[in-house]
Amino acid sequence: MQFDANNRPGSFRKSITVHTSINDSFKSLLIKGFVVGTPNKLRKKIGLLEADTYSLEFGDVFRGSRQTQEIKIHNTTEDTLHLSFADDPDGIEMEIEPEILYPSDYGKLVIHYNSENKDFGKIDDSVLLNIEIAGLQKQGKIFITANVIENFSTLSPEDLANSPQISVQNKLLTLKNLLPGELRTEKIGIENTGKRDLFIRNIQSSNKRFSIVPTQFIVNPWKKVFFDIKVTPDNSESKLKTTLSIISNDPQQSVVSFTIIGEVDLPEGKISNIIISEISIEKAKSLISGFRGNDDFVILDVRTEGEYSSGCIEGAVNIDFESSNFAKLLKLLDKEKTYLVYCKSGYRSEQAVISMSEMQFKKIYHMKEGIDGWKAKRLKLTDPNK
């Protein structure tokens, strides 16, 4: 008996069923062990390069600050690679050391994140790395996330006593009698009960179907200002939901959450059977357990192939949201089954869920915190290549 330990570091547990001639019986043999990882082995991929990561998480970043992270890379091909960045997103500076990577050589990508001109709130960026090999142009993608926040640590006790105070009444709004194809606009009021001007830094929506105008404005002390929330539903679903994150300069509660639920009146004969639910990590775990072994339940990972290969939820199938044939592959799936959809942090999976609802998939659960939330709970990931 042989065990292929290549690219399989960590513990393993395998069982083998043996048919014996004794009473025509079957015996199960349990084999377990631990594979020691190759020292300095880089286990992620950025295009043709091995890397220690393809995703940089800067976490909370004070507005106006500059942070730097590095990615270690390794050329495991037999060719010389010429590296360059395809684009230069606003606020992100990139360096490659060295730009020519010979076979077996190591290098590094240096990413500087400057939040000076970034909006407040959660930001998802990505950069493309050009990799030229033997005259052919290949690419790899690096994902960058950050949460731009305001630094209140320098405020004096007097500043805090005289600070603005945000007040949003009834942090739940239900929009009834929405009609497919018709724009609905509702106003939401924000009041400043403090002593200084309240600056609304940004308003972000978890559902891209909802738009907000304006997203930045000023509320004077003891005044109330309204912003518009706009949505145009379609025939694909009877319920809509979004969570607004209202970001301000109130040092006591710089982020206020506001939930909007929309009820769509679908035309007779077009009553939607589509169910879309945003669920927590705990709910997703329970859902997976309850559907275990059920062929009508599909866990759909819409990250890139490289992200998926680095670890996924057990049993998940992968369709890359960013691939050119994503929609074509979706159409091949059984729309009557139940789907749990996730990505890294919730943005791509949200867009995937919208596409699926437009294609009339019947029951979709969106794990809105993504694989990042799953890992934060220290839940198990599996290697899909095993």
C-alpha positions in Angstrom: 0.0 0.0 0.0 1.3 3.5 -0.9 0.2 7.0 0.1 0.9 10.0 -2.1 1.9 12.8 0.4 2.7 15.3 -2.3 1.0 18.7 -1.6 -0.9 17.2 1.3 0.7 18.6 4.5 -1.0 18.0 7.9 -3.0 15.2 9.4 -4.7 12.6 7.3 -7.3 9.8 8.0 -8.2 7.2 5.4 -10.2 4.0 5.6 -9.9 0.9 3.4 -12.5 -1.9 3.1 -11.1 -5.4 2.7 -13.2 -8.4 1.5 -12.1 -11.5 3.3 -12.9 -15.2 2.7 -13.8 -15.7 6.3 -17.6 -15.9 6.3 -17.5 -13.8 3.2 -17.1 -10.7 5.4 -15.8 -7.2 5.0 -13.2 -5.5 7.3 -12.4 -1.9 7.5 -8.8 -0.7 8.1 -8.2 2.8 9.4 -5.0 4.5 8.4 -4.0 7.8 9.9 -0.9 9.9 10.2 0.7 13.3 9.7 2.5 14.6 6.7 5.3 17.1 7.6 5.1 20.1 5.2 8.1 21.0 3.1 10.0 23.8 4.8 9.5 27.2 3.1 7.0 25.8 0.7 4.6 28.5 -0.6 1.1 27.0 -0.9 -0.9 29.6 -2.7 -0.9 30.6 -6.3 -0.9 34.0 -8.1 -1.1 33.0 -11.8 2.0 30.9 -12.5 3.7 31.9 -9.3 3.7 30.1 -6.0 3.0 32.6 -3.2 2.5 32.7 0.5 -0.8 34.5 -0.1 -2.9 36.0 -2.8 -5.1 38.0 -0.5 -4.0 41.0 1.7 -6.3 42.0 4.5 -5.3 45.4 6.0 -8.2 45.4 8.5 -9.1 48.7 10.1 -7.1 51.5 8.5 -7.1 55.1 9.8 -8.0 57.5 7.1 -4.8 59.2 5.8 -2.5 56.5 7.0 -0.2 54.3 4.8 0.4 50.7 5.4 2.6 48.1 3.7 2.4 44.4 3.3 4.5 41.9 1.3 3.8 38.7 -0.6 6.6 36.2 -1.0 6.7 34.6 -4.5 8.6 31.7 -6.1 9.1 30.8 -9.7 8.7 27.0 -9.9 8.6 27.0 -13.7 11.5 26.2 -16.0 11.3 29.5 -17.7 12.3 33.1 -16.8 9.3 35.2 -15.8 9.0 38.9 -16.5 6.7 40.6 -14.0 4.8 43.8 -14.0 1.5 45.2 -12.6 -1.3 45.7 -15.2 -2.9 48.6 -13.4 -2.4 51.1 -10.6 -5.6 51.4 -8.5 -6.1 54.7 -6.7 -4.3 54.6 -3.3 -2.4 51.4 -4.0 1.3 51.5 -4.8 3.1 48.4 -5.9 6.7 47.2 -6.2 8.2 44.0 -7.6 11.5 42.7 -6.4 13.0 41.6 -8.8 11.0 42.2 -11.9 12.8 39.4 -13.7 12.4 36.1 -11.8 14.7 33.2 -13.0 13.7 29.5 -12.5 13.7 28.5 -8.9 14.2 32.1 -7.7 12.3 33.8 -5.0 11.0 37.4 -4.9 8.4 39.6 -3.3 5.6 41.9 -4.1 5.4 45.0 -2.0 1.9 46.6 -1.6 1.5 50.0 -0.1 -2.0 51.0 0.9 -2.6 54.7 1.2 -6.1 55.6 2.5 -5.7 59.3 2.0 -8.2 59.5 -0.8 -10.3 56.4 0.0 -13.9 56.5 1.1 -14.7 55.6 4.6 -16.0 52.1 5.1 -15.3 48.6 3.8 -13.3 48.6 0.5 -12.6 45.7 -1.8 -9.8 46.2 -4.3 -7.9 43.9 -6.7 -4.8 44.3 -8.8 -3.6 42.3 -11.8 -0.1 41.0 -12.0 1.3 40.5 -15.6 3.5 37.4 -15.9 5.3 37.0 -19.2 6.6 33.5 -20.0 8.3 32.5 -23.2 6.7 35.5 -25.0 3.2 34.7 -23.7 1.3 37.0 -21.4 -0.4 35.4 -18.4 -2.0 37.1 -15.4 -2.6 36.6 -11.7 -4.9 38.5 -9.3 -4.3 39.8 -5.8 -7.2 40.7 -3.6 -7.0 43.6 -1.2 -9.5 44.5 1.6 -9.5 47.3 4.1 -11.9 49.1 6.4 -11.2 52.8 6.4 -12.1 54.4 9.7 -11.7 57.7 11.5 -9.1 58.1 14.3 -10.9 59.5 17.4 -8.0 58.7 19.7 -6.7 62.3 19.5 -9.9 63.9 20.8 -9.8 65.6 24.1 -12.4 65.2 26.9 -13.8 68.6 25.8 -14.0 67.4 22.2 -15.9 64.3 23.2 -18.3 66.3 25.4 -19.1 68.6 22.4 -19.0 66.0 19.7 -21.9 65.4 17.2 -24.4 62.7 18.0 -26.1 60.7 15.3 -29.8 59.7 15.7 -31.7 57.4 13.3 -35.1 56.5 14.4 -36.6 53.1 13.7 -33.6 51.4 12.3 -35.9 49.2 10.2 -37.9 50.3 7.1 -40.3 48.1 5.3 -41.2 49.1 1.7 -44.6 47.6 0.8 -46.3 47.3 -2.5 -43.2 47.6 -4.7 -43.9 47.0 -8.3 -41.6 45.3 -10.8 -39.9 47.7 -13.1 -41.0 50.8 -11.2 -38.6 53.0 -9.3 -39.4 53.5 -5.6 -37.7 56.3 -3.7 -38.0 56.7 0.1 -36.5 59.2 2.4 -34.6 58.4 5.6 -33.8 61.1 8.1 -30.7 61.5 10.2 -30.7 63.9 13.1 -27.8 65.4 14.9 -28.5 65.7 18.7 -24.9 66.8 19.5 -23.2 70.2 19.7 -21.0 70.2 16.5 -21.7 69.4 12.9 -22.3 65.8 12.0 -20.4 64.7 8.9 -21.9 61.7 7.2 -18.8 60.2 5.7 -20.4 57.4 3.7 -23.4 55.2 3.4 -22.9 51.7 2.1 -25.5 49.2 1.1 -25.1 45.4 1.3 -27.4 44.9 -1.7 -26.4 46.6 -4.9 -30.0 46.8 -6.1 -30.4 49.6 -3.6 -28.8 53.0 -4.4 -28.3 55.9 -2.1 -28.3 59.6 -2.8 -26.4 61.4 -1.4 -23.9 59.3 0.4 -22.0 62.2 2.0 -23.5 65.3 3.7 -23.5 67.5 6.8 -26.1 67.7 9.5 -26.0 70.8 11.7 -26.6 70.5 15.5 -30.3 69.8 16.3 -31.1 69.6 12.6 -32.4 66.7 10.5 -31.3 65.9 7.0 -32.9 63.3 4.7 -31.2 61.0 2.1 -32.9 59.0 -0.6 -32.9 55.2 -0.9 -33.9 54.0 -4.4 -34.7 50.6 -5.7 -36.2 49.2 -8.9 -37.4 45.6 -8.3 -38.0 43.0 -11.1 -40.0 39.8 -11.4 -37.3 37.6 -10.0 -38.1 37.8 -6.3 -40.9 38.9 -4.0 -38.7 40.1 -1.1 -35.7 42.3 -1.1 -33.4 43.2 1.8 -30.4 45.4 2.4 -28.4 46.6 5.4 -27.1 50.2 5.3 -23.9 51.1 7.1 -24.1 54.8 7.9 -20.6 56.1 8.7 -20.2 59.4 10.5 -17.8 61.4 12.7 -19.8 60.6 15.9 -17.0 59.2 18.1 -19.6 57.2 20.2 -21.1 55.3 17.3 -19.3 56.0 14.1 -21.2 53.2 12.3 -25.0 52.8 12.5 -26.8 49.9 10.8 -30.2 50.4 9.2 -32.2 47.5 7.7 -34.6 47.9 4.7 -37.0 45.1 3.6 -38.9 45.4 0.4 -42.1 43.5 -0.5 -42.7 43.2 -4.2 -46.2 42.8 -5.6 -45.6 40.4 -8.5 -48.1 40.2 -11.4 -50.7 37.4 -11.2 -49.3 34.3 -12.8 -45.7 35.4 -12.0 -45.7 34.9 -8.3 -42.1 34.1 -7.5 -41.2 30.9 -5.8 -37.7 32.2 -5.3 -36.4 32.3 -1.7 -33.3 34.3 -1.0 -31.9 34.4 2.5 -28.9 36.1 4.0 -27.6 33.8 6.7 -24.9 33.9 9.4 -22.0 31.5 9.7 -23.8 29.7 12.5 -26.9 29.3 10.3 -24.8 28.1 7.4 -23.1 25.5 9.5 -26.5 24.3 10.7 -27.9 24.2 7.2 -24.9 22.2 5.9 -25.4 19.7 8.8 -29.1 19.4 8.1 -28.7 18.8 4.4 -25.7 16.4 4.7 -26.0 13.6 2.1 -28.9 15.3 0.3 -28.2 15.5 -3.4 -30.7 18.4 -3.7 -28.4 20.7 -1.7 -25.3 22.4 -3.3 -22.6 24.5 -1.7 -21.4 26.9 -4.3 -18.0 28.6 -3.9 -17.7 31.5 -6.4 -14.1 32.4 -5.6 -11.2 32.0 -8.0 -9.8 28.5 -8.6 -6.7 29.5 -6.7 -8.7 30.6 -3.7 -10.9 27.5 -3.8 -7.9 25.2 -4.0 -6.4 26.8 -0.9 -9.3 25.5 1.2 -13.0 25.4 0.9 -16.1 24.2 2.8 -16.4 20.4 2.5 -18.4 19.4 -0.5 -18.4 22.8 -2.2 -18.2 23.1 -6.0 -16.4 26.0 -7.6 -17.6 28.4 -10.3 -15.4 31.5 -10.5 -17.6 34.6 -10.5 -15.0 36.5 -12.3 -14.5 34.0 -15.2 -15.9 34.9 -18.6 -18.2 31.9 -18.7 -19.7 32.3 -15.2 -23.2 32.9 -16.5 -22.9 30.0 -19.0 -21.9 27.6 -16.2 -24.7 28.8 -13.9 -27.2 27.9 -16.6 -26.0 24.3 -16.4 -27.0 24.0 -12.8 -30.4 22.6 -11.6 -32.5 25.6 -10.6 -34.8 23.5 -8.5 -32.1 22.6 -6.0 -31.2 24.5 -2.8 -27.9 26.5 -2.9 -25.6 27.9 -0.3 -23.4 30.5 -1.9 -20.2 32.1 -0.6 -17.0 33.9 -1.6 -14.2 35.4 0.4 -16.0 38.3 2.1 -19.5 38.5 0.6 -19.2 40.9 -2.3 -18.8 38.5 -5.2 -21.3 36.0 -3.7 -23.9 38.8 -3.4 -23.5 39.6 -7.1 -23.7 35.8 -7.9 -26.9 35.5 -5.9 -28.4 38.4 -7.9 -27.5 36.6 -11.1 -29.0 33.4 -9.9 -32.3 35.0 -8.9 -32.5 36.6 -12.3 -32.1 33.1 -13.8 -35.0 31.9 -11.6 -33.0 29.7 -9.1 -35.6 28.7 -6.6 -33.9 28.7 -3.2 -30.6 30.5 -2.4 -28.9 31.0 0.9 -26.2 33.6 0.9 -23.4 33.2 3.5 -22.8 37.0 3.7 -19.7 36.9 5.9 -17.9 34.6 3.4 -15.0 32.3 4.0 -13.4 35.0 6.1 -16.2 34.7 8.6 -16.0 30.9 8.4 -12.3 31.0 9.3 -12.9 33.5 12.0 -15.1 31.0 13.7 -12.2 28.4 13.4 -14.4 26.1 11.4 -12.9 23.4 9.2 -11.8 23.8 5.6 -11.0 21.0 3.3 -8.6 20.6 0.4 -10.7 20.0 -2.7 -7.8 18.4 -4.5 -7.7 15.4 -2.2 
